[in-house]
Amino acid sequence: MLASAECMTVEQRALLRHRKRSVYPFLQASGYIRGVTGMTITVKARHPALGAEIHGVDMRQPLDAETLQEVVDAWMKHLVVVFPGQHITDQEHVAFTRQLGEPEIFHQTSLHLRSDGVKEIFLVSNVDERDRLMRPSEPSQKQLSSSRMWHTDSSYRPMPSVGSLLHGIEISRTGGMTQFINMYMVYEDLPERLRSEVEGRKARHDFSMLHRLVGSPAPTPEEQAAMPPVWHPLVRRHPVTGRKSLYISSIYNDAIEGMDDAAAHRLIEDLTAFSAQPKYMYRHEWEPDDVLMWDNRCTVHAVTPHDPDERRVMHRTTIVGREPVLAG
């Protein structure tokens, strides 16, 4: 809860004005006025760099504006938040997401990674919608194997996603942890050599790189036309917090301004290796019905391997981006 207006510092007042511009206009524009009142939430940090758990939220119910703002404040502070014990349907998952923004509809249909029942659900699963365990050699699983590499969701879009919400329906006990990196901290700690390479430069983000990287089927001509490569700054400024972060997505970055292919590849590798230090990283060990929400604008993530004979059923929504990437 924010302090009263009389007790606020100049910084708090400025942040409040920014919050009202960045959050409440969407709620008002979408007709979001009332929700369930009386919810009391608690927030507990899980790692010094990022990650927190939020209790007191029932994702099956709409939140009132004040509670929603408290959730958003915790999200902006901790970058990744987990809502434990959320027994939600796909429809409830999508409805909760709509309180934060418009859910993305995945553009690729050829690999059946989009739910047939609820089109806003992206299937991060090795079990199909007919309840069949899929093998790692199947096309959809080849493409999903790229999630073991550090990336941020939908960076290949002209306006990349705000964030994602992942529901752990059937979780792995042989691995399958989701790891996150605080890219604010990474940027702040970049050695001078790497900093000089990224300042003022853009990287290309190409969805079709997945095909070249993991051997999954190439996008169809229609899918390629719907999502051509885009260029984004390597250093971005967060539209809500104003902080700078390193913005890379190793599974989509295939070129950097002013560099040949070999130099660009080496730089992405070096930046990724520097980022993947434990001091910047939260590793989430899943429990059934956890829902993880993360900010794609200032984090990257990757999943750890797990036994392919073990079922892992995860459903994700992704919040559509509302503005182009701001250069840092």
N, C-alpha and C positions, 0 to 999 in steps of 0.2 A: 504494500500500500504506500502511495506517495505521501509525503508530509503535507500539512496544511499549507495554503498559499502564503500565509504570514511567515511561516518558518522556512520556506524554500530558499535555497541559494539561487544565484543567477543561473548557474549551470542546471539546476533542477528545473527551473522555470523554462529554460531553453529546451531541455530534453522533453518536458511535458508538451510544449508547443509542437515539437517535432513528432512526438508520438501521436498527437491528435491528427496531424497531417498524414502520417504514414499508416495508421491503423484504422481510426474511426471513420474516415471517409469511405473506406471499402464497406464497413459494416452498415453505414447509413445508406450508401448507394444500393446495397443489395437487400435493403429492407430489414436488416438485422437490428432490432430495437430491444426486444425483451427475450429473456431466457429464464432458466431456473435460478432463482435467487437463493441466498443463504448458504452457498457452498463456501467452505473454508479450506483453502489449500495450504499445504506445507511443501517446502522445497529443501532438498538436502543434496549437497554437492557429492559427486562420486569420485572426482579426480581433480587435482589442482588446476589442470589445464582446461578441461571442458568436461561436460557431462553432469547431469543432476537427475534426481528422481522427484516426481511431483505426485503427491497424494491428495485425495479429496476431490478429484475430478471423476465424474461418471460420464464417459464419452457417449453413452446412449442418450444423454440429455443435452439440450442446448445450454450454453453458458450465458449468463447475463454479461453485459458489457464490461463491468468492473472486474469480474472474475476472469473473463477472457483477456483483459489487459494485463492482469497479474500473471497469467500463463505466458503471454507474449513477452513481458518483461523478463521472466525467468529464462525463457528461450533465448532472448537476445544476450543475456548475461552468460549463460552456460553453453550455448550453441547447440547442444544435444540434450534432450530431456526424455526420460522414460516415464510412461504412465503404466504402472504395474497392474495386473489383474483386470484387464479390460475385455469382458466377454461380449464382444461386439460382432454384429453381422457386417457383411460388406456394405450394405446400404447405410448402416450407422457409421461406419468408417468414412464413407464419402460425405455424409451429412456433417460430421465433425470437421472434416477438412474444409468444407465450404465456409465455415465460420472464420477461416484464416485466409481464404482466397479461392479462386476457381480451380477445380481439379483438372489436371492435364489428361488428355486422352492420347495414349501412345499412338504414334503415327504408323508404326509398322504392324501389318496384319499377317504377313506371310508365315511367321513362326509361331503364331497362336500364343503370344506372351500377354495379350490383352484378354481379360475375362470376357467370355461370351455372355455371361449373365449380367454383369455390372461393368460397363465399358470403361469407367474411370479407374478400375482396379488393374494394376500391373502385377503379373504373376511371377514372383521370385521363388519358384518352386521346382522341385524335381518330381512332382506328382501332377498329372494333368487333370482337367476338369471331369474326366471319366474315372478318376481315382486310380490311374495307372502309374506305377513307378517308372520313370523314364531313365534311360541309360545315358551316361556321359557323352556317348557318340552321337546322340540325336541332335538335330540342328538347333533346337531351342536351348538345349543344355550346353552346347558348344558356345553359343553366344553368351549365356549367363555365366560361363566360366570366366569371362572378362571381369566379373565383379570381384575376383580375387586380387585385382590390381587396383591401385589407388586412383580414384576418380570422383567427380562430382556429377550429380544427375542432370541430364538434359543440357549440358554445357554447349551442345551442338545446335541449340536453338538461337535465333537472333536475340530473343529475350529469355535467357536461361531461367530455370525454375528458382523460386524462392526457397522452397524446402520440400521435404518428403516425410511421410508418415508410414512406418512399416509395422505391420501386425504379425506377431509370431504365433501362428496357429498350431503348427506342429514343429517343434524345435529339435535341433540336433544336440546330442550329448557326446558326439565324437569330434566336435569342432564346430564350425559354423558360427563362430563369434564374429560380430561386426565391430570393426575398429575405426576410430575417427581421429582426425588430426586437426588441431587448432591452427588454421593458416594465418591468423593474425600474428600469433607468436612466431611462427616460422618466418614471416616477412620481417618482423622486428629484429630477429636474430640472424638474418642472412649475412654470410661473410661478404666482404666488399667485392670480391671477384664475382660472385653470383648476383649481388645486388646491381652491379654495373651492367650485367648482361640483360636484366629484366626491365630496368627502369625505361619507360617510354616505348617499350616494344609490345607488339601483339603476337599472339599465337593463334594458329588455325585450329578449329575444332570440327572434326568431320565424323559424322555417324558411321559412314561406310568403312572407317578404319577398323571397326570390330571384325569385319570380314577378313581383312589382311592380317589382323593380330591373332585371332584364335581359329580361323578356318571355318567360321560359320558361313552360311549362304550369303551371297552378296545381296544388298537391297534390290528390290525390283526397280525398274525404271520409274515407276510411279512413286515409290518410296524415296528414291534418290531425288526426284524432282521436288517432292514435298519438303525435303530437309537437306538442301545443299550446304556445303561447308561455310562456316562463318569465322570471322576474326574477332577476338576479344583481347583487351589489355591483359598483360601478365600480372600487373598490379592493379587491383580494383579497390574502389572505395565503397564501403557498405552504405546503402541508401538510408538506413535507419540509425546505425551507430556512428557513422562517419569515419570509422576506422579503416585503415588500409590492410589488405591481405594479399598474399600470393595467390594467383588464380591459375591453376593448372589442372588438367584432367588427362592423366597419362594414356587412357584408352582411346581418347579422341584427338589428342594433339599430334599432328603430323607435319607441322611446319611452323617456323618462327620468322617473323619479319627480319630481313637483312641477313639471314643465315642460310647456308646450304643445308641439304637434308641431313648430312652426317653431323654437322655442328648442332643443328636443332635437336636431333635425337639425343646427343650427348648432354645437352643442357637440360632437357626434360628429365633424363635419367639422373643427373646430378642434383637437380632440384627435388626430385622425388626421394632420392636417398637421404638428402639432408632433412627433409620433412619427416621421414619415418623414424624419428627418435622417440623413445618411450616418454621423455619429459613432455612431449607435445600430444600424447596419444591416450585416448580412453578406449578400452576394450570391453565391449558389452557381452556378458555371458547371459544368454537368453533364458527366460522362464516362460512357460506357456501363458499366452495372452498378454505378454508385454506389448506395448506400442511405443516405438521409438520415433521421435520427431527431431529432425536435424535441419540446420540452416545450410543450404547448398552454396550460399554466397561466400562463406568463410570457413568451410570445412571440406575435407575429402574423406572418403571412407573405402574400406575393402573388407571382404569376408574371408575368414580363414577356411582352409579345406576341411571337408568332413567325409565320412564314409558314404560313397554313392549308393550303397544298399540301404542306407537309413533315410527314411522319409523326412523331408524338410519343406514345410508349406508356409510360405510367407506372402502376404498380400500388401501391396504398396499403393498409396496415392501420392501424387506429386502436385505441388502448388504451382500454377502457371506464373511465369515471370511477368512483372508489371512494368518494367523499364529496361532499357539497354544497360549493359555493364558500364558503370562509371569508372573512368580511368583514375588511378590513385595519384 
